[in-house]
Amino acid sequence: MDILDARELRCPLPLLQLKLWLKTATPGQQLRLCITDAGSRQDIPVYLSRMGHSVLIQNDDPHALTLLITKVVKG
């Protein structure tokens, strides 16, 4: 599993790094993403759901949001 710690990054950098990971990841590959930026906390789960990728919230507290993302096969 890959890990992307984007807690120090502000919008839109976490989303841009996530998109780069999605470009190179293979279907079924997983990423643990940690974010703190308010905009990213809202935008990233919506983006991933819209793109059809699996998103599980592992931790959601005022300090950080941790997501487990699984890249899906595009049909």
Biopython code that builds the backbone (N, CA, C, O; Angstrom):
import numpy as np
from Bio.PDB.StructureBuilder import StructureBuilder

atoms = [
    (1, "MET", "N", (0.841, -1.178, 0.000)),
    (1, "MET", "CA", (0.000, 0.000, 0.000)),
    (1, "MET", "C", (0.887, 1.243, 0.000)),
    (1, "MET", "O", (1.888, 1.321, 0.713)),
    (2, "ASP", "N", (0.492, 2.192, -0.810)),
    (2, "ASP", "CA", (1.209, 3.463, -0.876)),
    (2, "ASP", "C", (0.641, 4.413, 0.170)),
    (2, "ASP", "O", (-0.512, 4.283, 0.582)),
    (3, "ILE", "N", (1.454, 5.362, 0.591)),
    (3, "ILE", "CA", (1.026, 6.359, 1.572)),
    (3, "ILE", "C", (1.383, 7.740, 1.046)),
    (3, "ILE", "O", (2.505, 7.980, 0.600)),
    (4, "LEU", "N", (0.415, 8.641, 1.103)),
    (4, "LEU", "CA", (0.641, 10.030, 0.732)),
    (4, "LEU", "C", (0.241, 10.899, 1.919)),
    (4, "LEU", "O", (-0.942, 11.037, 2.227)),
    (5, "ASP", "N", (1.223, 11.474, 2.571)),
    (5, "ASP", "CA", (0.977, 12.361, 3.703)),
    (5, "ASP", "C", (0.950, 13.786, 3.172)),
    (5, "ASP", "O", (1.992, 14.396, 2.934)),
    (6, "ALA", "N", (-0.259, 14.305, 2.991)),
    (6, "ALA", "CA", (-0.436, 15.645, 2.433)),
    (6, "ALA", "C", (-0.932, 16.616, 3.504)),
    (6, "ALA", "O", (-1.572, 17.619, 3.185)),
    (7, "ARG", "N", (-0.639, 16.323, 4.767)),
    (7, "ARG", "CA", (-1.132, 17.172, 5.859)),
    (7, "ARG", "C", (-0.565, 18.584, 5.810)),
    (7, "ARG", "O", (-1.206, 19.518, 6.291)),
    (8, "GLU", "N", (0.606, 18.757, 5.248)),
    (8, "GLU", "CA", (1.225, 20.086, 5.196)),
    (8, "GLU", "C", (0.883, 20.847, 3.913)),
    (8, "GLU", "O", (1.275, 22.003, 3.756)),
    (9, "LEU", "N", (0.160, 20.207, 3.000)),
    (9, "LEU", "CA", (-0.149, 20.813, 1.700)),
    (9, "LEU", "C", (-1.523, 21.466, 1.718)),
    (9, "LEU", "O", (-2.442, 21.009, 2.398)),
    (10, "ARG", "N", (-1.639, 22.530, 0.963)),
    (10, "ARG", "CA", (-2.905, 23.255, 0.839)),
    (10, "ARG", "C", (-3.490, 23.023, -0.553)),
    (10, "ARG", "O", (-2.773, 22.731, -1.510)),
    (11, "CYS", "N", (-4.804, 23.162, -0.635)),
    (11, "CYS", "CA", (-5.546, 22.992, -1.872)),
    (11, "CYS", "C", (-4.955, 23.914, -2.948)),
    (11, "CYS", "O", (-4.702, 25.086, -2.669)),
    (12, "PRO", "N", (-4.735, 23.422, -4.145)),
    (12, "PRO", "CA", (-5.139, 22.157, -4.740)),
    (12, "PRO", "C", (-4.032, 21.091, -4.758)),
    (12, "PRO", "O", (-4.197, 20.066, -5.420)),
    (13, "LEU", "N", (-2.927, 21.298, -4.062)),
    (13, "LEU", "CA", (-1.797, 20.366, -4.150)),
    (13, "LEU", "C", (-2.132, 18.926, -3.761)),
    (13, "LEU", "O", (-1.676, 18.011, -4.446)),
    (14, "PRO", "N", (-2.907, 18.671, -2.694)),
    (14, "PRO", "CA", (-3.228, 17.270, -2.396)),
    (14, "PRO", "C", (-3.983, 16.585, -3.530)),
    (14, "PRO", "O", (-3.723, 15.421, -3.836)),
    (15, "LEU", "N", (-4.910, 17.297, -4.151)),
    (15, "LEU", "CA", (-5.658, 16.717, -5.266)),
    (15, "LEU", "C", (-4.742, 16.467, -6.465)),
    (15, "LEU", "O", (-4.862, 15.436, -7.127)),
    (16, "LEU", "N", (-3.847, 17.381, -6.745)),
    (16, "LEU", "CA", (-2.921, 17.198, -7.863)),
    (16, "LEU", "C", (-2.011, 15.991, -7.627)),
    (16, "LEU", "O", (-1.756, 15.220, -8.553)),
    (17, "GLN", "N", (-1.524, 15.823, -6.405)),
    (17, "GLN", "CA", (-0.683, 14.664, -6.113)),
    (17, "GLN", "C", (-1.487, 13.368, -6.195)),
    (17, "GLN", "O", (-0.978, 12.345, -6.655)),
    (18, "LEU", "N", (-2.732, 13.414, -5.754)),
    (18, "LEU", "CA", (-3.604, 12.247, -5.869)),
    (18, "LEU", "C", (-3.820, 11.881, -7.337)),
    (18, "LEU", "O", (-3.768, 10.704, -7.694)),
    (19, "LYS", "N", (-4.059, 12.868, -8.181)),
    (19, "LYS", "CA", (-4.258, 12.602, -9.614)),
    (19, "LYS", "C", (-3.012, 11.984, -10.236)),
    (19, "LYS", "O", (-3.124, 11.098, -11.083)),
    (20, "LEU", "N", (-1.827, 12.436, -9.830)),
    (20, "LEU", "CA", (-0.592, 11.828, -10.329)),
    (20, "LEU", "C", (-0.484, 10.368, -9.892)),
    (20, "LEU", "O", (-0.077, 9.512, -10.678)),
    (21, "TRP", "N", (-0.842, 10.088, -8.656)),
    (21, "TRP", "CA", (-0.820, 8.711, -8.172)),
    (21, "TRP", "C", (-1.802, 7.851, -8.968)),
    (21, "TRP", "O", (-1.468, 6.734, -9.361)),
    (22, "LEU", "N", (-3.010, 8.365, -9.206)),
    (22, "LEU", "CA", (-4.011, 7.608, -9.956)),
    (22, "LEU", "C", (-3.541, 7.293, -11.373)),
    (22, "LEU", "O", (-3.864, 6.235, -11.912)),
    (23, "LYS", "N", (-2.786, 8.201, -11.975)),
    (23, "LYS", "CA", (-2.266, 7.980, -13.331)),
    (23, "LYS", "C", (-1.318, 6.789, -13.397)),
    (23, "LYS", "O", (-1.311, 6.055, -14.385)),
    (24, "THR", "N", (-0.524, 6.595, -12.358)),
    (24, "THR", "CA", (0.495, 5.554, -12.391)),
    (24, "THR", "C", (0.075, 4.278, -11.661)),
    (24, "THR", "O", (0.695, 3.231, -11.848)),
    (25, "ALA", "N", (-0.956, 4.350, -10.844)),
    (25, "ALA", "CA", (-1.396, 3.189, -10.068)),
    (25, "ALA", "C", (-2.102, 2.181, -10.968)),
    (25, "ALA", "O", (-2.706, 2.540, -11.979)),
    (26, "THR", "N", (-2.015, 0.933, -10.583)),
    (26, "THR", "CA", (-2.717, -0.132, -11.299)),
    (26, "THR", "C", (-4.045, -0.410, -10.600)),
    (26, "THR", "O", (-4.173, -0.158, -9.402)),
    (27, "PRO", "N", (-5.037, -0.926, -11.330)),
    (27, "PRO", "CA", (-6.318, -1.246, -10.699)),
    (27, "PRO", "C", (-6.121, -2.183, -9.506)),
    (27, "PRO", "O", (-5.389, -3.169, -9.587)),
    (28, "GLY", "N", (-6.786, -1.854, -8.405)),
    (28, "GLY", "CA", (-6.668, -2.628, -7.182)),
    (28, "GLY", "C", (-5.615, -2.088, -6.227)),
    (28, "GLY", "O", (-5.596, -2.449, -5.050)),
    (29, "GLN", "N", (-4.741, -1.226, -6.729)),
    (29, "GLN", "CA", (-3.697, -0.645, -5.886)),
    (29, "GLN", "C", (-4.336, 0.316, -4.887)),
    (29, "GLN", "O", (-5.311, 0.997, -5.206)),
    (30, "GLN", "N", (-3.779, 0.367, -3.671)),
    (30, "GLN", "CA", (-4.357, 1.187, -2.614)),
    (30, "GLN", "C", (-3.411, 2.298, -2.173)),
    (30, "GLN", "O", (-2.188, 2.179, -2.239)),
    (31, "LEU", "N", (-4.033, 3.379, -1.723)),
    (31, "LEU", "CA", (-3.308, 4.538, -1.220)),
    (31, "LEU", "C", (-3.949, 4.986, 0.086)),
    (31, "LEU", "O", (-5.170, 5.121, 0.175)),
    (32, "ARG", "N", (-3.121, 5.214, 1.092)),
    (32, "ARG", "CA", (-3.598, 5.845, 2.324)),
    (32, "ARG", "C", (-3.228, 7.320, 2.204)),
    (32, "ARG", "O", (-2.051, 7.667, 2.107)),
    (33, "LEU", "N", (-4.235, 8.179, 2.211)),
    (33, "LEU", "CA", (-4.055, 9.614, 2.021)),
    (33, "LEU", "C", (-4.452, 10.358, 3.291)),
    (33, "LEU", "O", (-5.565, 10.190, 3.790)),
    (34, "CYS", "N", (-3.552, 11.171, 3.810)),
    (34, "CYS", "CA", (-3.818, 11.996, 4.995)),
    (34, "CYS", "C", (-3.851, 13.460, 4.564)),
    (34, "CYS", "O", (-2.905, 13.956, 3.952)),
    (35, "ILE", "N", (-4.949, 14.149, 4.889)),
    (35, "ILE", "CA", (-5.098, 15.553, 4.514)),
    (35, "ILE", "C", (-5.671, 16.346, 5.687)),
    (35, "ILE", "O", (-6.378, 15.807, 6.538)),
    (36, "THR", "N", (-5.347, 17.638, 5.711)),
    (36, "THR", "CA", (-5.878, 18.526, 6.746)),
    (36, "THR", "C", (-6.584, 19.746, 6.163)),
    (36, "THR", "O", (-7.450, 20.330, 6.815)),
    (37, "ASP", "N", (-6.230, 20.129, 4.962)),
    (37, "ASP", "CA", (-6.780, 21.326, 4.336)),
    (37, "ASP", "C", (-8.300, 21.182, 4.158)),
    (37, "ASP", "O", (-8.781, 20.171, 3.648)),
    (38, "ALA", "N", (-9.038, 22.198, 4.582)),
    (38, "ALA", "CA", (-10.508, 22.150, 4.544)),
    (38, "ALA", "C", (-11.051, 21.923, 3.134)),
    (38, "ALA", "O", (-11.976, 21.134, 2.942)),
    (39, "GLY", "N", (-10.479, 22.612, 2.155)),
    (39, "GLY", "CA", (-10.937, 22.441, 0.779)),
    (39, "GLY", "C", (-10.691, 21.039, 0.270)),
    (39, "GLY", "O", (-11.551, 20.456, -0.392)),
    (40, "SER", "N", (-9.529, 20.491, 0.571)),
    (40, "SER", "CA", (-9.185, 19.129, 0.144)),
    (40, "SER", "C", (-10.066, 18.104, 0.840)),
    (40, "SER", "O", (-10.452, 17.104, 0.234)),
    (41, "ARG", "N", (-10.385, 18.342, 2.101)),
    (41, "ARG", "CA", (-11.237, 17.414, 2.848)),
    (41, "ARG", "C", (-12.612, 17.292, 2.215)),
    (41, "ARG", "O", (-13.245, 16.238, 2.288)),
    (42, "GLN", "N", (-13.072, 18.366, 1.597)),
    (42, "GLN", "CA", (-14.367, 18.348, 0.909)),
    (42, "GLN", "C", (-14.232, 17.818, -0.519)),
    (42, "GLN", "O", (-15.010, 16.966, -0.948)),
    (43, "ASP", "N", (-13.248, 18.325, -1.243)),
    (43, "ASP", "CA", (-13.147, 18.058, -2.675)),
    (43, "ASP", "C", (-12.685, 16.652, -3.019)),
    (43, "ASP", "O", (-13.215, 16.044, -3.950)),
    (44, "ILE", "N", (-11.714, 16.122, -2.295)),
    (44, "ILE", "CA", (-11.112, 14.844, -2.684)),
    (44, "ILE", "C", (-12.095, 13.673, -2.597)),
    (44, "ILE", "O", (-12.179, 12.903, -3.554)),
    (45, "PRO", "N", (-12.840, 13.497, -1.502)),
    (45, "PRO", "CA", (-13.802, 12.384, -1.500)),
    (45, "PRO", "C", (-14.848, 12.487, -2.614)),
    (45, "PRO", "O", (-15.225, 11.481, -3.215)),
    (46, "VAL", "N", (-15.307, 13.699, -2.880)),
    (46, "VAL", "CA", (-16.293, 13.904, -3.951)),
    (46, "VAL", "C", (-15.680, 13.549, -5.306)),
    (46, "VAL", "O", (-16.311, 12.862, -6.109)),
    (47, "TYR", "N", (-14.471, 14.005, -5.560)),
    (47, "TYR", "CA", (-13.778, 13.706, -6.819)),
    (47, "TYR", "C", (-13.626, 12.188, -7.001)),
    (47, "TYR", "O", (-13.945, 11.650, -8.062)),
    (48, "LEU", "N", (-13.142, 11.509, -5.965)),
    (48, "LEU", "CA", (-12.920, 10.067, -6.068)),
    (48, "LEU", "C", (-14.213, 9.309, -6.309)),
    (48, "LEU", "O", (-14.245, 8.380, -7.115)),
    (49, "SER", "N", (-15.273, 9.691, -5.626)),
    (49, "SER", "CA", (-16.570, 9.037, -5.839)),
    (49, "SER", "C", (-17.081, 9.278, -7.251)),
    (49, "SER", "O", (-17.611, 8.373, -7.896)),
    (50, "ARG", "N", (-16.919, 10.496, -7.718)),
    (50, "ARG", "CA", (-17.365, 10.846, -9.075)),
    (50, "ARG", "C", (-16.592, 10.043, -10.132)),
    (50, "ARG", "O", (-17.140, 9.686, -11.175)),
    (51, "MET", "N", (-15.316, 9.764, -9.847)),
    (51, "MET", "CA", (-14.486, 9.006, -10.784)),
    (51, "MET", "C", (-14.682, 7.492, -10.633)),
    (51, "MET", "O", (-14.168, 6.717, -11.440)),
    (52, "GLY", "N", (-15.416, 7.075, -9.613)),
    (52, "GLY", "CA", (-15.735, 5.668, -9.437)),
    (52, "GLY", "C", (-14.739, 4.868, -8.604)),
    (52, "GLY", "O", (-14.827, 3.642, -8.546)),
    (53, "HIS", "N", (-13.798, 5.543, -7.962)),
    (53, "HIS", "CA", (-12.817, 4.838, -7.140)),
    (53, "HIS", "C", (-13.400, 4.568, -5.753)),
    (53, "HIS", "O", (-14.257, 5.311, -5.274)),
    (54, "SER", "N", (-12.931, 3.507, -5.123)),
    (54, "SER", "CA", (-13.381, 3.145, -3.783)),
    (54, "SER", "C", (-12.710, 4.052, -2.753)),
    (54, "SER", "O", (-11.498, 4.263, -2.796)),
    (55, "VAL", "N", (-13.508, 4.586, -1.827)),
    (55, "VAL", "CA", (-12.991, 5.474, -0.781)),
    (55, "VAL", "C", (-13.569, 5.045, 0.562)),
    (55, "VAL", "O", (-14.786, 4.991, 0.742)),
    (56, "LEU", "N", (-12.686, 4.743, 1.490)),
    (56, "LEU", "CA", (-13.098, 4.431, 2.857)),
    (56, "LEU", "C", (-12.459, 5.451, 3.793)),
    (56, "LEU", "O", (-11.269, 5.747, 3.684)),
    (57, "ILE", "N", (-13.252, 5.979, 4.706)),
    (57, "ILE", "CA", (-12.714, 6.912, 5.693)),
    (57, "ILE", "C", (-12.151, 6.089, 6.842)),
    (57, "ILE", "O", (-12.875, 5.348, 7.507)),
    (58, "GLN", "N", (-10.841, 6.232, 7.067)),
    (58, "GLN", "CA", (-10.198, 5.521, 8.164)),
    (58, "GLN", "C", (-10.176, 6.350, 9.430)),
    (58, "GLN", "O", (-10.250, 5.808, 10.533)),
    (59, "ASN", "N", (-10.074, 7.655, 9.281)),
    (59, "ASN", "CA", (-10.037, 8.543, 10.442)),
    (59, "ASN", "C", (-10.541, 9.916, 10.008)),
    (59, "ASN", "O", (-10.088, 10.464, 9.003)),
    (60, "ASP", "N", (-11.470, 10.460, 10.765)),
    (60, "ASP", "CA", (-11.990, 11.795, 10.474)),
    (60, "ASP", "C", (-12.127, 12.535, 11.796)),
    (60, "ASP", "O", (-13.096, 12.352, 12.533)),
    (61, "ASP", "N", (-11.147, 13.367, 12.077)),
    (61, "ASP", "CA", (-11.210, 14.188, 13.273)),
    (61, "ASP", "C", (-10.823, 15.615, 12.893)),
    (61, "ASP", "O", (-10.422, 15.857, 11.755)),
    (62, "PRO", "N", (-10.933, 16.549, 13.811)),
    (62, "PRO", "CA", (-10.637, 17.945, 13.461)),
    (62, "PRO", "C", (-9.214, 18.187, 12.972)),
    (62, "PRO", "O", (-8.954, 19.188, 12.304)),
    (63, "HIS", "N", (-8.296, 17.292, 13.292)),
    (63, "HIS", "CA", (-6.899, 17.494, 12.932)),
    (63, "HIS", "C", (-6.539, 16.931, 11.567)),
    (63, "HIS", "O", (-5.693, 17.494, 10.873)),
    (64, "ALA", "N", (-7.168, 15.825, 11.167)),
    (64, "ALA", "CA", (-6.801, 15.195, 9.885)),
    (64, "ALA", "C", (-7.885, 14.247, 9.420)),
    (64, "ALA", "O", (-8.637, 13.682, 10.214)),
    (65, "LEU", "N", (-7.940, 14.092, 8.118)),
    (65, "LEU", "CA", (-8.810, 13.114, 7.476)),
    (65, "LEU", "C", (-7.903, 12.091, 6.801)),
    (65, "LEU", "O", (-7.032, 12.459, 6.013)),
    (66, "THR", "N", (-8.101, 10.820, 7.103)),
    (66, "THR", "CA", (-7.314, 9.759, 6.491)),
    (66, "THR", "C", (-8.253, 8.893, 5.660)),
    (66, "THR", "O", (-9.243, 8.363, 6.165)),
    (67, "LEU", "N", (-7.929, 8.762, 4.392)),
    (67, "LEU", "CA", (-8.738, 7.987, 3.454)),
    (67, "LEU", "C", (-7.948, 6.779, 2.963)),
    (67, "LEU", "O", (-6.734, 6.856, 2.777)),
    (68, "LEU", "N", (-8.640, 5.671, 2.757)),
    (68, "LEU", "CA", (-8.079, 4.516, 2.095)),
    (68, "LEU", "C", (-8.729, 4.448, 0.718)),
    (68, "LEU", "O", (-9.932, 4.221, 0.591)),
    (69, "ILE", "N", (-7.913, 4.648, -0.300)),
    (69, "ILE", "CA", (-8.380, 4.745, -1.682)),
    (69, "ILE", "C", (-7.934, 3.507, -2.443)),
    (69, "ILE", "O", (-6.771, 3.109, -2.375)),
    (70, "THR", "N", (-8.872, 2.900, -3.173)),
    (70, "THR", "CA", (-8.535, 1.774, -4.034)),
    (70, "THR", "C", (-8.878, 2.178, -5.460)),
    (70, "THR", "O", (-10.015, 2.540, -5.761)),
    (71, "LYS", "N", (-7.874, 2.112, -6.335)),
    (71, "LYS", "CA", (-8.119, 2.453, -7.738)),
    (71, "LYS", "C", (-8.916, 1.321, -8.380)),
    (71, "LYS", "O", (-8.589, 0.145, -8.222)),
    (72, "VAL", "N", (-9.960, 1.695, -9.101)),
    (72, "VAL", "CA", (-10.806, 0.704, -9.756)),
    (72, "VAL", "C", (-10.480, 0.622, -11.238)),
    (72, "VAL", "O", (-9.852, 1.513, -11.811)),
    (73, "VAL", "N", (-10.922, -0.463, -11.836)),
    (73, "VAL", "CA", (-10.758, -0.647, -13.274)),
    (73, "VAL", "C", (-11.761, 0.236, -13.986)),
    (73, "VAL", "O", (-12.946, 0.232, -13.656)),
    (74, "LYS", "N", (-11.291, 0.986, -14.954)),
    (74, "LYS", "CA", (-12.187, 1.810, -15.757)),
    (74, "LYS", "C", (-12.771, 0.947, -16.868)),
    (74, "LYS", "O", (-12.043, 0.272, -17.595)),
    (75, "GLY", "N", (-14.110, 0.979, -16.988)),
    (75, "GLY", "CA", (-14.762, 0.130, -17.967)),
    (75, "GLY", "C", (-15.054, 0.829, -19.175)),
    (75, "GLY", "O", (-15.608, 0.246, -20.107)),
]
sb = StructureBuilder()
sb.init_structure("model")
sb.init_model(0)
sb.init_chain("A")
sb.init_seg("    ")
for serial, (resi, resn, name, xyz) in enumerate(atoms, 1):
    if name == "N":
        sb.init_residue(resn, " ", resi, " ")
    sb.init_atom(name, np.array(xyz, "f"), 0.0, 1.0, " ", f" {name:<3s}", serial, name[0])
structure = sb.get_structure()
